[in-house]
Each structure stands twice: as C-alpha cells, then as structure tokens.
C-alpha cells in the first residue's frame, strides 16, 4: 500500500521540493522496489508533452522537445541516480524501464539526458551485462534520442580502456544507427562516436572510419583531433603514422604529440625538436614535456639546447669583435 501511494504521488505531484523528497526517499526502500518509484518520477513531463508525443514526424512545424516536470534538475537527477545504484545489478528490467521513461515517444531528445547517460555509464563500467543489453535494445528502438544518450554513456563508462568486448545488443544498435538518414550534421557526429566505440571493440570498421576522419582536411580540427585521440586510446597501429603526418598542423598538434609519445621511436624526438620553434602555448609545453618524458628524447632535447647556447655565445663573440 505504501509503495502504491508513493508511486501515485510521484506521478501526480508537481512541486519540485516534494519530488526531490521522493527521490531522497528511494534510499530507504528495498533496492528491488526503487526503479518503480524512480520511473514514475522520471516519466512526468511538463504539460504539453502529450501533444508533442502525438505529433508524427513530418506533420507540420517541429515542436520543442518535452521538458521534465521541474526541469532536468541536477539535484533531483543526482538523488535518483544514487538511489538507483543498488538496484542496477539486482533489477535490470526495472532499470531499463527507468531509462526508457526518460524519453517521450517520438521525441528527438530525451527529457532526462543526464540521468540516462549516468545509468548507461554505470552499466558499462560495472558487471551488469543484462541491464546494458536491455538499454541497448531500447535505444535502438527510440532512434536519435536513444543513440545520443546511449553512445555518450558508453563512451564515459569505458573511458581510459584500450580494448573492451562488444556488449550484447551492440550489433543491433549499430544496424539501427546506420538505418537513420545520413543527411544532417548531428547524425554524422553520432556515426563518429559509434566509430570510436567500434574501434574500442577491436572492429577494423571503426578504425578505418577514424583514419578517414583524421585525414579529411575538410572537417573541423577538433573532430579530427578527437578521432586521432580515439585511435591512440585503442593503440591502433595507424595512430603513430597519423601523428607524424599531423604534427604541427593547427588543432591537431596536441593529439599528434600524444600519438608519438605512446608509440613513437627515437627519430620522433627530432621531429618534435624541428617544430618546437613554431609552437606556442599548450602545444609548446606538451612538446617539451614529451621530450623530457623519455631518456633518449631528453638527451636529444639537451643536445639541442646545448647547440643553441653555443651558437648564441659564438654570435656574441662575433659582435664583440
């Protein structure tokens, strides 16, 4: 009876402070009951969301995406996530329902992106394969909103890993992503994020896609640098050669230095020294730090500094004479 009353209150209550108190109360409930109340809180949207959900794609002007009741409030989302943590390994079906409740049917963006991404991040980082496969299946059915939140959460959960086994359901999600129209910038960015995950799973398709992005000079430098960083993260063999090609290129120098630092050879010290006078700010500091991080490279740096000092002394002697 108490659980039913909490669920009704979570659905009907509009006051943010009361909703926050309900989220705080999750920690007092048994873990297997928490997803039910959290799902009721997350599913509530501001008035007008029903009209949005009922409008089919392409039927007139686009409306604003549904807004969570009270907004995507940071404190409420944080308390919901903390309350759900013990339930993630125990109630994969309930966690999947909470994740799905954060996006209205037909919406281009979810109304609880922060919470949804945090759930996926925790599922990816922990041992919760069943829950992750459910969320991947739900994301494939949702479309753009599901892809955005799911890809972002997966990337955060596996940040710093060099290789991960592809989770169950990834192939279906990837196929659904490829089926979306490829005619807008937002979808191009989704495909790039998916390629980074493909590479992390050891799929050559993802590696090849990232190599193409790095070499495409028509793309913004930040996207090319992110692709090169992803290749370095998964220790792809192409990363070192791309780092040498990109060294000194505006916007790519930091990623290129990192690529050489991970798998470069002694000749790369000379390459870094050659471009050092043309660098400034963070790029110059990164190049110096890289040269100082290896004994052989450090000797090359000291030798170069010694030659510069000798040349400067000779110039001064010439001027005095």
N, C-alpha and C positions, 0 to 999 in steps of 0.2 A: 504493500500500500504506500509506504513512504517513497519508494522508488518511482511509482506511478505519479505521485504528487510532484516530485522533483522534475520529472520529465514534462508534465503539463506546464509547470512554472517556467522551465527552460524554453518551451515553445512559445508561450504567451507573453512573458514578461518583456517589456521594452526598456525599462530603466537600466542604464549601464551599470550602476553600482550593484543592483540586485543580481544582474547577470555575472558580474565579477565575483560576487559572493558565492554564487552557484558553482563557478569554476574552481574557486578555492575549496569548496566542499568536496570536490572529487577525491582529494587525498584521504578523506575519511570513509570512502566507500570501498567495498571489496574490488580488487582490480578487474574482475570479470564483469562488473556492473558499470564501470566508468565510461566505456565507449558509448553506451546507450544515452547517458546524460550529455556527454560531450557532443554527440551527433545532433541532439536536439538543439543545443546552443549554437552550433556551427551552422545548422541549416536555416536559421532565421535570417531573413533579409529585410531591408527597408521596404516600405510599401511601394508598389510599382514593379517589383521584381517579377511578379506573376505575368505582367503584361510583356515584359522582355522575354521571358521564357516561352510565352505563347506565340511570339513573332517568329515565323520561319525565316531562315537565311534568305536574303534577296528580296524580301517582301517589304519594300519601302525603305525609307532612310534608317540608317543604323541608330539604335538607341544606346544609351550608356549601359555599361555592364552593371549587373545587380551589385548592391553595396551591402556588406554585412550589417546586421542590426547593431547600431552603435559604432559602426566602422570597424576596420581591421585593427582593433585596439591592441597595442603592444602588450599591455599588462594582462588583458584577457587571453590573448593568444599564448602568452608565456605560461599562465596558470593552467590553461587547458593542456598544453604540452607536458608540463611537469606532472600533472595528474594522470596523463595517459601513459607515461613511461613504463610503469609496472605492467600495464595491460598489453603492451606491444608484443612481447613474446607469448602471452597467455591467450589473447583473444584476437587472432589475425583477422577473422571475419568482421568483428566489431570495429577494428582499426581501419579496415578497408571501407566500412560504411561511413566512418567519420571523415575520411579523406574525400569520399565522393560527395558527402553532404556540403563540402566547402565550395562547390561549384554548381550553379544553376544550370539546368538543361538548356543547351544551345548557346550558352554564354561564350564569348571569345576570351574571357579572362575569369579566373576564379575570384570569389569574394573573400577567401582566406588564403592567399598565396603563401604568406609567411608560415602559417601553421602547417599547411600541406607540404611545403618543402622541408620543414623540420621533421615531419613524420617520415618522409622518404629518406632523408639523411640518416635518421636513426635506424631505419630498416636496413639501409645499405651498410652502415658501419657495424651493426650488430649481427647476431646469428638469428635472423628472422626471415628465412627464405620463403616460408609460406605466406607471410604477410606481404612481402615485397612482390611476389608473383601476382597476388590479388590486386595490388595497387597498379602494377604494370598493365594488367588486363583492363582495369577501369580507365587508366589514362589512354589506352589505345581506343577505347570506345568514346571518350569525351571529345577527342580532337585537339585543337590548338591549345586550349586551356590546360588540358591534361598533359600534353607534351611539355609545355613551358615549365610547369611546376615539377613534373617528374624528372626531366633532364637536369634541372637546376639542383634538385635534391640529391640525385645520384652523384653528380659531379662533386658536391660538397661532402657527401659521405665517403667518397673514395679519394679525396684529395690527398696527395702525397704518396699514393700507391703507384708501383711500377707495372703491376700486372694483376688483373682480377678475372675470375671466371665469370663469364656472361651469366646473368641470373635467368631462371626460368621465366619465360614470357617476353624476354628481350627481342627475340626474332619477330614475334607478332607485333610488338610495339614499333619496331623498326619498319616493318612492312606497312603498317598503318600510316606511319610518318611519310613514307615515300609516296603513298597514295594521295596525299594532300596536294593541292595546286602549288606549283613552284614559281609563281609569278609575283611574289612580294618579298620585300627585304626581311620581314620578320621570319618567314619560313626559311630563307637562306641561312639565317642565324641559327635556327633550330637544327638544320642539317649539319651545320658546323659543330654544334655542341654534341650531336649524335655521333659525328665522325670522331670526336675526341674520345668518346666512350667506346666506340668500335676499336680504336687503337689500343685503349686500355685493356680490352678483352683479347688482344692479340689478333684482331681481324685486319688483314692486309688492306681490305677495302677502306678502312678508316685511315690507315697510314698513307695510302695513296692520295686520298682526298685532302689530307692535311698538307702533304708535299705540294699538291697543286695550288692550295691556298697561299702557301708561303711564297711561291714563285710567281704568283699573279700580282704584278705591279699595279694593276688597275684597282685593287682592293685597298681599303684604308690600312695604314700601317699597324694600327692596334689589333686588327683582326689577323693580319699576317704574323705579328709577333705572338699572339695567343696560340696560333697553330704551331709555331715553332716551339714554344714552351711546352705544348702538349706532346710533341714528338720527343723532346728531351725527357719529359716525365716518364714516358714509357720506354725510354732507352732505345728508340728506333735507330737503326743503322744510318738512315739518311740524315739524321739531325746534325751530325758533325759537318758533313759537306755543305749542308744548307747554312750552317753557322758561318762557315768560311765565305760563302757567297754573299751573305747578308752583313758581314762585318763592316761597320762604318756607314751602313745605309740608315738614313734618318728614321727613327721609330723602331728599328729592328736591332740596334746595336746591343742593347741590354740582353735580349733573348739570344743573340748570336754569341755573346761572351759566355753566357751560361752554357750554351751548347758545347763550346770549345773547352770550357772548364770541366765538364763532365767526361768528355771522351776525346779531347784534343791531344796532339803529340807535341814534341819539343819544337817543331817548326812553327807551331801556332804562337809561341812566345814572340817570334819575330814578326808575325802578322799583327799581333796586338801592339808591339812597340812601334810598328810602322804607322798605325793610325792614331796612336796616342796623342800626338801634337794637334790633331784635328778634332779631338773630342773635348767636351766641356761638361761641367755639372756632374750628374749622376753617372753618365756613361764613362767619363774620365776616371771617376772614383772606382767604378766597377772594374775597369780595365786594370787599374793599379792593384786593386785587391786580388784580382785573378792572377796577375803576375807574381804577387807575393805569396800566393797560396801553395805553390809548388816549388820545391828546391831548385830544380833545373830552370824554371821560369824566373825564379827570384834572382839567380845568378845572371841571367840574361838582362834583367832589369838593372842590376847593379853595374854590369859591364857597360850598359848604355849610358847610365848616369855618369860613370867614370869618364867615358869618352866625351860626353858633353862638357864636363868640368875641365878636362884637359884642353878641349878646343877653346873654351872660354878664356882660360889662362893664356893660351897662345895668342889669342886675339888681343888681350890686354897688353901683353908684352910688345906686340907689333905696334899698337897705338902709342905706347910709351916711347918706343924707339923713334 
